[in-house]
Amino acid sequence: MNHRIQPSAQVDPSAELGDGTTVWDLAQIREGARLGAGCIVGRGAYVGAGVRIGDNVKLQNHALVYEPAVLEDGVFVGPAVVLTNDRAPRSVDPDGRLKRAADWDAVGVHVAEGASLGARSVCVAPLRIGRWAMVAAGAVVTRDVPDFALVAGVPARRIGWVGRAGIRLDERPGEPGAWECPQTGEAYAESSGALTERR
């Protein structure tokens, strides 16, 4: 495989890295993780055991992706983003004994194609971030995000729509539910709280 791993990074021998993937200093990729082609794993980023990551995904510095997360092709994960995996985190059980891996069921965050997670946002599993959605910096996401949605706040709420270019869409005057990207001119249709591309 043609990939690049900095000497200070820790990549488990059982992890799979696609062609052209780069792993920067102090990053850690755990056992059984699978990354596609053309990915970038930033300094100090963490990829948990068995995490699945598609092609051309960017994990910025200190992003934490806990298992069993799934990131589809073209996902952007900003600096210091956290994808959690425990609905009721505790260090110890009710009797005060240290909890082990078998004492809880990991739940994951699924990030669909092309979605972007802004710096220091937190995704509280289990949930799904839709295709080409955008999570604002600092947001705390506690429920599923629709395709193309722009969400912000604590907890995160939809504040608009974005297109594939990542630009906030404009509603066409006099055409309720008709949206357009001001950069590309691509058209979208909104119905029942969902947005779809017009082809």
Residue, then its C-alpha position, 0 to 999 in steps of 0.5 A: m500500500n502507498h500510504r504515509i505514516q509519521p514516525s511518532a504516530q501509532v498505527d496498529p498492525s491490524a489497521e488498514l490504510g488505503d492508498g494515499t492516506t497520510v497519518w500525522d504526528l502523535a495520531q493513534i489508529r487502533e486495531g481493526a480500523r479501516l481507512g479508505a484511500g486519500c484520507i488525512v489523519g491530523r496530529g493527535a487524532y484518535v481512531g478507535a478500534g474497528v472504526r470504518i472510514g471511507d475515501n478522502v476523509k479529513l480528520q483534523n488535529h486532535a479529532l476523537v473518533y470512538e468506535p463503532a463510528v462510521l464515516e462515509d466518503g468525503v467527510f470532514v471532521g474539524p479540529a478537536v471534534v468528538l464522536t462519543n460512544d457511550r450513552a451512560p458513561r461511568s468509570v465504575d459500576p454501581d458497586g464501585r468496581l472499575k468498568r471494563a469493555a464488556d460492561w457496556d455496549a458501545v453505540g456509534v455515530h454514523v456520518a454520511e457522505g460529504a458531511s462536515l463537523g465544525a471545530r470542537s463540535v460534539c456528536v453524542a451517540p447514537l445518531r446519524i449525520g446526513r449527507w452533505a450536512m454541516v455541523a457548526a463549530g462548538a455545536v453539541v449534536t444529540r439527535d439525527v441531522p437530516d441531509f443538507a441540514l445546517v445545525a448549530g447550538v447546544p443542543a444543535r438545531r437546524i438553522g438552515w440548509v447547505g448544498r454540496a459546496g457547503i454554502r448556505l442555500d437561499e430560498r427562491p422568492g415566490e417559490p416556497g420549498a425551492w432552494e438554490c446554492p448561490q455559488t453553484g446554482e444547484a437547485y434543491a426541494e424541501s418537503s416535510g422537513a427534508l431536502t432533496e436535490r433537483r436533478 
